[in-house]
Amino acid sequence: MNYRAVLSAVAATVLCCGAGFAQPGLALRAGGVALEVDPAHGRILRVTDTLSGIALAAREDAAENYRLVLLKPDKSTSVVLGKDQALSGSHVESNSLTLEWNGPLKDTAGAEQPIAVRMTVAAGERGLTFGLHLENHSQLKVQEAWYPFAGGLTGFAPDATLWVPTSTPTERALVPTAGGAAYGYPGHMNLSYACVQSMAARKTLYFGAHDPVARYKAFRFVETGPAGATDLAACIAHSPFVPPGGTWDGSPVELRFVDGDWAAAAQTYRAWFGKTFGIVQPKDDWIRRQSFFVMTMFMLPEGTISYTFRDIPKWAKAAKDHGINAVQVSGWQRGGHDNGYPFYEPDPRLGTWEELEAGIRACHRMGVKVNFFANYQPMMVESDWYKSELQKYREMRADGGPTWMAGWGMGTLWARAGHPKLMTWANLAFPQFRKVIVDYFTKLASIGGDGVHVDKMFPAAIDYNPDSPLSPDTATWEGAVQLTREIYQSCRRRNPDWCQSFECNWDRMLQFGGATWWVGNQLITRKVFPENVETLGLYQAYDYLGVNNAVRDGHAVMVAPLNFSRSVDWPPFRGLADYIKEVKRIRDELQDTVFFGEVLGAREVTLEGGPPDGVAYNVFRNRTTARRVCILTNSRMEARQVTVKAFDGGGGRVRIHIPRTKARTVSLPATVTIPGERLAFVEELGGGR
């Protein structure tokens, strides 16, 4: 007996529950969720959370499933709407549904396109996982594939909002607008999921791309239905550029009902991410463990020299004397900072490989780690190397031009006059270019270098270099992952402690390192991944508030006196350096909570009368003990008093830490006097301690 055929036939007799749907539908019910699909065209009619009764019900005239955008030789496009294609077959099993369109498919102009599509749906705990497979037998490229269309979003709840994890999270009313809304990942979004959430219902719809492949996609919220009766549907638009004769599998798309808000839904993403890629823990990442580090540009791109390699021991000792155990050397390679890339060899004006190695060894003897400022992508277009070879590996727009070309100059006079060293981006999918970077970084590791900071790690969303070994949507992103993996494999054979930090807003780098630059690039990421820390720069000699604010907000601090040009024993900086030493001493004592812990913001502590003018605060929770610390900062010149009444559900004893003051243990409520432009740590001890 053909059980699959029997199950399919039985499922086809189930009536759709939604108003206006009179015809039989395909149904999948498992794990607390029900899916109903139009049996003629495979349109997604309704998704129901059977536990809460919440249903996403698309209008019958607006229900869809997928769309394809085809690229013609003249660069124009045609569109295939899956909702208008007749199903070739369907199969329902206990917890899965398969829909097939064997083709040919008709585009909106009526032309037949020999393309076959298969959509799969698997039911899990209160959710569905959609997949899409296509075979392109046409003469055109499949430029885009949009799926699945989960319609009826405006019916989720009366107060529902759309929440998207951009660097500064986007939350907007769930109201259909012309053209809808689109958010790109990687790039615009920090994390690969979005939510529809209701505070009143305390429910959230989680919509995530659980993609094991690093490739660009756009989360789209599409206006559907006739004018005056529009709704919103969620889908994810891939840009695979599937060539004639090619096949393609899209990312698994997860649709799940969750109790709580976006933060509760985030645990779904975190669990998948950790299982699929892994998350580097601070104990395994020495860069992540540095709450303060010193960064200096040894040479600027115009040739101004601040330090040579022979100065490294004295420069690093100044950091060590102020409690800082990590230094970063910038502007060390040929041409100086932001010059000569990717020529990562010591500039002879600064010294030799041997002199650089001697400096690193001196740092290690005093217990100081050394890493180096470098990049993956920038290539200097003025170099002979670029003209003779490297230009083959450049990122390209669709018209063949560079995706980006500019320069920095770091305040040099020549750059201010409009003549920075021009750079363009490399496509990291090219193994020939990756080998260049791997070989140079491996040399650093072999002389004792402890790692690199990878700056400006912002690949182009789509790369059109015709010689790229990977597809346009995948090349730059998967190339970056492959390069990082190759670097770690090679460098850790020379130095097992090798680590890296990244200037990016892309969560995938958390599988390699937990420290990112700059504050604001990944504000939402640490709420989902407490392993992550952002970096804030401290450049001026009297910036006590900068120290306080960075520590209060849980950031790593780059100490870069006189705009990256001096060491911490530079005379005007010494007062602040002494203050940093004392603040770092307290922070190190409490680091498991205030630097490696969970950031709670203003939650779980009560201040009598609220904070006074000039006082701000942040609460951290230890991820192991659940004990909390409240950091209070005073931005005023005069002292401020704050009374801490209680930590929610906590005991009655706290320890108060203020720089240059002996810590004291008191009972709550406790009045804390914060000196002008200083900070205080209030550490929860619990009852009886």
C-alpha positions in Angstrom: 0.0 0.0 0.0 1.2 3.5 -0.8 0.9 5.1 2.6 2.2 8.4 1.5 -0.5 8.7 -1.2 -3.2 7.6 1.4 -2.0 10.3 3.9 -2.0 12.9 1.2 -5.5 12.0 0.1 -6.8 12.0 3.7 -5.2 15.4 4.3 -6.7 16.9 1.2 -10.2 16.2 2.6 -9.6 18.4 5.7 -11.5 21.7 5.4 -9.8 25.0 5.9 -11.0 26.8 9.0 -10.5 30.4 7.8 -13.4 32.5 6.8 -13.8 32.7 3.1 -12.0 29.4 2.4 -14.6 27.0 1.0 -12.3 24.6 -0.8 -10.5 21.6 0.8 -6.9 22.3 1.9 -3.7 20.4 2.7 -3.2 20.4 6.4 -0.2 19.7 8.7 -0.8 19.5 12.4 2.0 18.7 14.8 3.9 20.1 17.8 1.2 22.6 18.7 1.0 24.3 15.3 -1.3 23.8 12.3 -0.6 24.8 8.7 -3.2 25.0 6.0 -2.3 25.2 2.3 -4.3 25.6 -0.8 -4.3 22.2 -2.6 -4.4 23.7 -6.1 -1.5 26.1 -6.0 0.2 25.5 -2.6 -0.6 29.0 -1.3 0.0 29.3 2.5 -3.5 30.1 3.9 -3.2 29.9 7.6 -0.7 29.1 10.4 -2.2 28.6 13.8 -0.6 28.3 17.2 -3.0 25.7 18.7 -2.0 26.5 22.3 -2.8 30.2 22.2 -5.3 30.2 19.4 -3.3 32.9 17.6 -3.7 32.5 13.8 -2.0 34.1 10.8 -4.7 33.9 8.2 -4.0 35.4 4.8 -6.8 36.8 2.7 -7.7 34.3 0.0 -6.9 36.8 -2.7 -3.5 37.6 -1.0 -2.1 34.2 0.0 1.2 33.3 -1.6 4.1 30.8 -1.2 7.2 31.9 -3.2 8.3 34.3 -5.9 11.2 34.0 -8.3 13.0 36.9 -10.1 14.7 35.9 -13.3 17.5 37.9 -14.9 17.5 38.3 -18.6 20.6 38.8 -20.8 19.5 42.5 -21.4 19.6 42.9 -17.5 15.8 43.3 -17.4 13.9 40.8 -15.1 10.7 38.7 -15.2 8.8 37.4 -12.2 7.3 34.0 -11.4 4.6 34.1 -8.8 4.3 30.8 -7.1 0.7 31.5 -6.1 -0.3 31.2 -9.8 1.4 27.9 -10.5 -0.5 24.6 -10.4 0.8 22.1 -7.9 2.4 19.0 -9.5 2.2 17.0 -6.3 2.0 17.1 -2.5 2.9 14.8 0.3 1.8 15.0 3.9 3.4 12.8 6.6 3.2 12.8 10.4 5.2 16.0 10.8 6.1 17.2 7.3 4.6 18.5 4.1 6.2 18.6 0.7 4.8 20.7 -2.2 6.1 20.3 -5.8 5.9 22.4 -8.9 7.6 20.5 -11.7 7.2 23.2 -14.3 7.2 24.7 -16.6 6.3 27.8 -14.6 4.7 30.8 -16.1 6.0 34.3 -15.4 3.8 37.3 -15.1 4.2 38.1 -18.8 2.9 34.6 -19.7 6.2 33.1 -20.8 6.9 29.6 -19.8 10.1 29.0 -17.8 11.4 25.4 -17.3 12.1 25.6 -13.6 11.1 23.1 -11.0 10.5 24.1 -7.4 10.0 22.0 -4.2 9.0 23.5 -0.9 9.3 21.5 2.3 7.7 22.2 5.7 8.6 20.4 8.9 6.7 20.8 12.1 8.5 21.1 15.4 7.6 22.5 18.9 5.2 25.3 18.2 6.9 26.1 14.9 7.5 25.3 11.3 10.7 25.1 9.3 10.4 25.9 5.6 12.9 25.0 2.9 13.0 25.7 -0.9 14.8 23.7 -3.6 14.9 24.7 -7.2 16.2 23.3 -10.5 16.9 25.8 -13.2 16.4 24.3 -16.7 15.8 27.7 -18.3 18.2 29.9 -20.2 18.0 32.7 -17.5 19.6 33.1 -14.1 17.3 32.9 -11.1 18.4 36.1 -9.5 16.1 36.1 -6.4 14.0 33.6 -4.6 11.5 34.8 -2.0 9.8 32.4 0.5 7.8 31.5 2.5 5.0 34.0 2.5 3.5 33.9 6.0 0.6 36.3 5.6 -2.0 37.7 7.9 0.6 39.4 10.2 -1.7 42.3 11.0 -4.0 39.8 12.7 -1.4 38.6 15.2 -2.7 41.0 17.9 -4.1 44.5 18.0 -0.9 46.0 19.6 1.5 43.9 17.6 4.8 45.5 16.4 7.6 44.5 14.1 10.9 44.2 15.9 14.2 43.8 13.9 17.7 43.5 15.4 19.5 46.2 13.6 22.4 47.9 15.4 19.9 50.2 17.1 16.9 47.9 17.2 14.0 48.8 14.8 10.5 48.6 16.2 7.6 49.8 14.1 3.9 49.5 14.0 2.6 46.5 12.1 0.9 48.6 9.4 1.1 47.9 5.7 3.0 50.5 3.7 3.6 50.9 0.1 6.5 48.6 -0.9 6.7 47.1 2.6 10.0 47.0 4.4 13.3 45.1 3.9 16.2 44.5 6.2 19.4 42.9 5.0 21.5 40.2 6.8 24.4 40.3 7.1 24.9 44.0 7.0 21.8 45.9 8.2 20.8 43.3 10.8 23.1 42.1 13.5 21.2 38.7 13.9 19.4 36.6 11.4 15.9 36.8 12.9 13.0 39.2 13.3 9.9 39.2 15.5 6.2 40.2 15.5 5.5 40.8 19.2 2.5 41.7 21.3 3.0 43.1 24.8 -0.7 42.6 25.7 -0.8 39.0 24.6 2.8 38.3 25.8 3.3 36.4 22.6 5.9 36.7 19.8 6.2 35.3 16.3 9.8 34.3 15.7 10.9 34.5 12.0 14.5 33.4 11.5 16.8 32.2 8.8 18.7 29.3 10.3 21.3 29.2 7.5 24.5 27.2 7.9 25.8 29.0 4.8 27.2 32.6 5.2 25.2 34.4 2.5 23.3 37.6 2.0 19.5 37.7 2.3 16.8 40.2 3.0 14.0 39.9 5.6 11.0 41.3 3.7 7.6 42.3 5.1 5.5 42.6 2.0 2.3 44.5 1.5 -0.3 42.0 0.1 -3.9 42.2 -1.0 -6.0 44.7 -2.9 -5.9 48.4 -2.2 -7.8 49.3 0.9 -7.7 45.8 2.3 -4.0 45.2 2.5 -2.1 43.0 4.9 1.5 42.1 5.5 3.4 38.9 4.8 6.8 37.9 6.0 9.3 36.2 3.7 13.1 36.0 3.1 14.5 37.0 -0.2 17.7 35.2 -1.3 19.9 36.4 -4.2 21.4 33.2 -5.4 21.9 34.0 -9.2 21.3 30.3 -10.0 22.7 29.8 -13.6 21.1 27.8 -16.3 21.4 24.1 -15.5 22.0 24.9 -11.8 20.3 23.7 -8.7 19.9 25.6 -5.4 18.7 25.1 -1.8 17.7 28.1 0.3 18.2 28.5 4.0 15.9 26.8 6.5 13.3 29.4 7.5 11.9 29.0 11.0 8.4 30.3 12.0 7.7 29.8 15.7 5.3 31.0 18.3 7.0 32.0 21.6 5.7 33.0 25.0 7.2 36.5 25.9 8.8 39.2 23.9 11.7 39.4 21.4 14.2 38.6 24.2 12.4 35.3 24.9 12.3 34.6 21.1 16.1 35.3 21.0 16.7 32.1 23.0 15.6 30.2 19.9 18.2 31.9 17.8 20.9 31.6 20.4 20.3 27.8 20.8 20.4 27.3 17.0 23.5 29.5 16.6 25.4 27.8 19.4 24.6 24.3 18.2 25.5 25.1 14.5 28.6 27.3 14.9 29.6 27.5 18.5 30.2 30.6 20.6 33.7 31.4 21.9 33.7 31.8 25.6 35.8 34.5 27.4 37.9 31.8 29.1 39.1 30.7 25.6 39.7 34.2 24.2 42.4 36.3 25.8 41.4 39.4 23.8 37.8 39.2 25.1 39.2 39.0 28.6 40.9 42.4 28.3 38.7 45.1 29.8 41.4 47.7 29.0 44.2 47.6 26.4 46.6 50.1 24.9 46.6 50.8 21.1 49.2 53.0 19.4 50.0 53.8 15.8 53.7 53.4 15.4 53.7 55.1 12.0 51.1 57.2 10.2 50.5 56.8 6.4 52.4 59.9 5.6 55.5 58.5 7.4 55.3 60.2 10.8 56.9 57.9 13.3 55.8 57.8 16.9 57.7 54.6 18.0 60.0 52.0 16.5 60.1 48.3 17.4 63.0 48.9 19.8 60.6 51.1 21.8 58.1 48.3 22.3 59.5 47.2 25.8 59.3 50.7 27.3 55.9 51.4 25.7 54.5 48.1 26.9 55.9 48.6 30.4 54.1 51.9 30.8 50.8 49.9 30.2 51.8 47.2 32.6 52.7 49.7 35.3 49.1 50.9 35.1 47.5 47.5 35.4 47.0 47.0 31.6 48.1 43.6 30.3 47.5 43.9 26.6 48.9 46.1 23.9 48.1 46.5 20.2 50.6 47.6 17.6 49.2 49.6 14.7 50.9 51.2 11.7 53.6 48.5 11.9 53.5 47.3 8.3 54.9 48.8 5.1 53.6 52.2 4.6 52.2 52.7 8.1 48.6 52.7 9.4 46.0 52.4 6.6 48.7 52.3 3.9 50.2 49.6 1.7 47.6 46.9 2.4 47.8 43.9 2.2 51.6 44.2 2.4 51.8 43.0 6.0 55.6 43.1 6.5 57.5 45.3 9.0 58.2 48.7 7.6 62.1 49.0 7.5 61.8 52.5 9.0 60.5 50.8 12.2 62.7 47.8 12.3 63.1 44.2 11.1 61.3 41.0 11.8 64.0 40.1 14.3 63.5 43.5 16.2 59.8 43.0 16.2 60.2 39.5 17.6 62.5 40.8 20.3 59.9 43.4 21.3 57.2 40.7 21.5 59.3 38.5 23.7 60.1 41.4 26.0 56.3 42.0 26.4 55.7 38.3 27.2 58.4 38.3 29.9 56.5 41.1 31.7 53.1 39.3 31.2 51.8 41.5 28.4 50.0 40.1 25.4 50.6 41.6 21.9 48.3 41.8 19.0 48.4 43.7 15.7 46.1 46.0 13.8 45.4 44.5 10.3 42.7 44.0 7.8 41.2 41.3 5.5 39.7 43.3 2.6 41.5 46.6 1.9 43.9 46.7 -1.1 45.8 49.9 -2.0 45.0 50.5 -5.6 48.2 52.6 -6.1 50.5 49.7 -5.4 52.3 47.8 -8.2 51.1 44.6 -6.6 47.5 45.6 -7.0 48.1 46.6 -10.6 49.9 43.4 -11.5 47.8 40.9 -9.6 45.5 41.8 -6.8 43.0 43.7 -8.9 41.8 40.2 -10.1 40.4 39.6 -6.7 38.5 42.8 -6.2 34.8 43.1 -5.3 32.7 44.3 -8.2 29.4 46.0 -8.7 27.0 44.7 -11.4 28.4 47.3 -13.8 32.0 46.1 -13.2 33.0 49.0 -11.0 34.4 48.7 -7.5 31.9 48.1 -4.7 33.9 50.7 -2.6 36.9 52.9 -3.2 38.1 55.5 -0.7 40.8 56.0 2.0 41.3 57.3 5.5 44.6 59.0 6.2 44.1 59.3 10.0 44.2 63.1 10.0 47.4 63.5 8.0 47.7 66.8 6.0 47.8 65.0 2.6 44.6 63.2 3.4 42.9 66.4 4.7 43.8 67.9 1.3 41.8 65.2 -0.4 44.5 62.7 -1.2 44.2 59.7 1.1 45.7 56.4 0.1 43.0 54.9 -2.1 41.7 51.4 -1.2 39.2 49.0 -2.6 37.8 45.7 -1.2 39.1 42.2 -2.0 36.6 39.3 -2.5 37.7 36.8 0.1 36.3 33.9 -1.8 39.5 33.8 -3.9 41.8 31.2 -2.3 44.8 33.0 -3.9 44.1 36.1 -1.9 43.2 34.3 1.3 46.7 32.6 1.1 48.3 36.1 1.1 46.6 37.0 4.4 47.1 33.5 6.0 50.8 33.5 5.2 51.4 37.0 6.7 49.4 36.3 9.8 51.2 33.0 10.3 54.5 34.8 10.2 53.3 37.1 13.0 52.3 34.0 15.1 55.6 32.3 14.4 57.5 35.2 16.0 55.2 35.2 19.0 52.4 37.5 18.0 49.3 36.7 20.0 46.7 37.8 17.5 45.3 40.5 15.2 42.5 42.9 15.2 40.7 42.7 11.9 39.5 46.2 11.0 36.9 47.4 8.5 35.3 43.9 8.1 32.2 45.0 6.1 32.0 42.9 2.9 29.7 44.0 0.1 26.3 42.3 0.2 26.5 41.1 -3.3 29.7 40.7 -5.3 29.6 40.5 -9.1 33.2 39.6 -9.9 32.6 37.1 -12.8 35.7 35.0 -11.8 34.5 34.5 -8.2 34.6 30.9 -7.1 31.4 31.3 -5.1 28.0 32.8 -5.9 27.5 36.6 -5.7 25.5 36.4 -2.4 27.9 34.0 -0.8 31.4 35.0 -2.0 32.3 37.8 0.4 30.6 36.3 3.5 31.6 32.7 3.2 35.0 33.8 2.1 35.4 35.7 5.3 34.4 32.7 7.4 36.8 30.4 5.4 39.7 32.9 5.7 39.2 33.2 9.5 39.1 29.5 9.9 42.2 29.1 7.8 44.0 31.7 9.9 43.2 30.1 13.2 44.2 26.6 12.0 47.6 27.9 10.7 48.4 30.5 13.5 47.4 28.3 16.4 49.9 25.7 15.3 52.6 28.4 15.9 50.9 30.1 18.9 48.1 28.2 20.6 46.9 31.4 22.3 46.3 33.2 18.9 43.0 35.2 19.0 41.3 37.9 16.9 38.9 40.7 17.4 36.8 42.3 14.6 35.4 45.6 13.5 32.0 44.4 12.3 28.3 44.1 13.1 28.1 40.5 12.1 27.3 37.8 14.7 29.0 35.0 12.7 32.4 36.3 13.9 31.4 35.3 17.4 32.3 31.7 16.5 35.9 33.0 16.4 36.2 35.8 18.8 34.1 37.7 21.4 35.4 41.3 21.1 34.1 43.7 18.4 34.6 47.3 17.5 32.9 49.9 17.9 30.3 50.7 20.5 27.0 50.9 18.6 27.8 48.3 15.9 26.2 45.5 17.9 24.2 47.0 20.7 21.6 44.3 20.6 24.0 41.4 20.2 25.3 41.3 23.8 21.7 40.9 25.0 21.5 37.6 23.1 25.2 36.7 23.4 26.7 37.9 26.7 30.0 36.5 25.4 30.3 39.6 23.1 31.8 42.9 24.1 32.0 46.1 22.2 35.0 48.4 22.3 35.1 52.1 23.1 38.1 54.4 22.3 39.7 56.7 24.9 41.9 59.3 23.3 42.1 62.5 25.4 44.1 63.1 28.6 41.3 64.2 30.9 38.4 62.0 29.8 37.4 60.6 33.2 33.8 60.5 32.1 34.8 58.4 29.1 36.3 55.8 31.5 33.2 55.9 33.8 30.7 55.5 31.0 32.6 52.7 29.3 32.8 50.7 32.5 29.2 51.4 33.4 28.0 50.1 30.1 30.3 47.0 30.1 32.5 47.9 27.2 36.1 47.1 26.6 38.3 50.3 26.6 40.9 51.0 24.0 43.4 53.4 25.6 45.0 55.4 22.8 46.5 58.7 24.2 46.8 61.7 22.0 44.7 60.1 19.3 46.7 56.8 19.0 50.1 58.6 19.1 51.5 58.2 22.7 51.9 55.7 25.5 50.1 55.9 28.8 53.1 57.5 30.5 52.7 60.6 28.3 52.9 63.4 30.9 49.4 64.9 30.3 47.8 61.4 30.5 49.4 60.3 33.7 46.5 61.4 36.0 44.0 59.6 33.9 46.3 56.6 33.7 46.5 56.3 37.4 42.7 56.5 37.6 42.3 53.8 35.0 44.6 51.6 37.1 42.4 52.0 40.1 39.1 51.5 38.2 40.5 48.5 36.5 41.6 47.0 39.8 37.9 47.1 41.0 36.6 46.0 37.7 38.9 43.0 37.6 37.8 41.9 41.0 34.1 42.0 39.9 34.8 41.0 36.2 32.7 37.8 36.2 29.7 40.0 36.8 30.4 43.5 35.4 32.4 42.4 32.3 31.5 38.8 31.5 27.9 38.9 33.0 24.5 39.7 31.7 23.6 43.3 31.2 20.3 44.1 32.8 20.2 47.9 32.3 18.0 49.6 34.9 16.2 46.4 36.0 16.3 44.6 39.3 17.5 47.4 41.5 15.5 50.1 43.3 17.0 53.6 43.9 15.2 55.8 46.4 13.6 58.6 44.5 15.4 57.6 41.3 18.9 58.7 40.3 19.7 62.4 40.9 20.7 64.8 38.2 24.0 63.7 36.6 23.8 60.1 37.8 23.4 57.2 35.5 23.5 53.5 36.3 23.6 50.0 34.9 23.0 46.6 36.5 24.9 43.4 35.7 24.1 39.8 36.7 26.6 37.1 37.2 25.9 34.2 34.8 26.9 31.6 37.3 25.8 32.9 40.8 23.0 35.3 39.6 24.5 37.9 42.0 24.2 41.5 40.7 26.4 44.6 40.7 25.0 48.1 40.1 27.5 50.6 38.6 26.6 54.3 39.2 28.4 57.2 37.5 28.4 60.9 38.3 28.9 63.2 35.4 28.8 66.4 37.6 31.8 68.2 39.1 30.3 68.0 42.6 29.5 64.8 44.6 26.1 63.2 44.3 24.3 60.9 46.8 22.2 57.9 45.8 20.3 55.6 48.1 20.2 52.0 46.9 17.1 50.5 48.5 17.2 46.9 47.3 18.1 44.4 44.6 14.9 42.6 43.5 14.5 39.5 45.5 18.0 39.8 47.0 19.5 39.9 50.5 20.2 42.9 52.6 24.0 43.2 52.4 26.2 44.9 49.7 29.8 45.9 49.3 30.5 49.4 48.0 33.6 50.0 45.9 34.8 53.5 45.0 38.2 54.2 43.4 40.9 55.2 45.9 38.6 54.4 48.8 38.6 51.2 51.0 35.6 49.0 50.1 33.0 48.8 52.8 30.2 46.3 53.5 26.8 47.7 54.6 23.2 46.8 54.9 20.5 48.0 52.6 19.2 50.6 52.1 22.6 52.2 51.6 23.5 55.7 50.8 26.4 56.0 48.3 28.3 59.3 47.9 29.8 59.4 44.4 32.6 62.0 44.0 32.4 64.4 41.1 33.2 62.7 37.7 33.8 59.4 39.4 31.9 56.1 39.7 30.8 53.5 42.3 30.2 49.8 42.3 27.5 48.4 44.5 28.0 44.6 44.8 25.2 42.4 46.0 26.3 40.0 48.7 23.1 38.3 49.8 21.7 37.7 53.2 23.9 37.0 56.2 27.3 37.7 54.5 
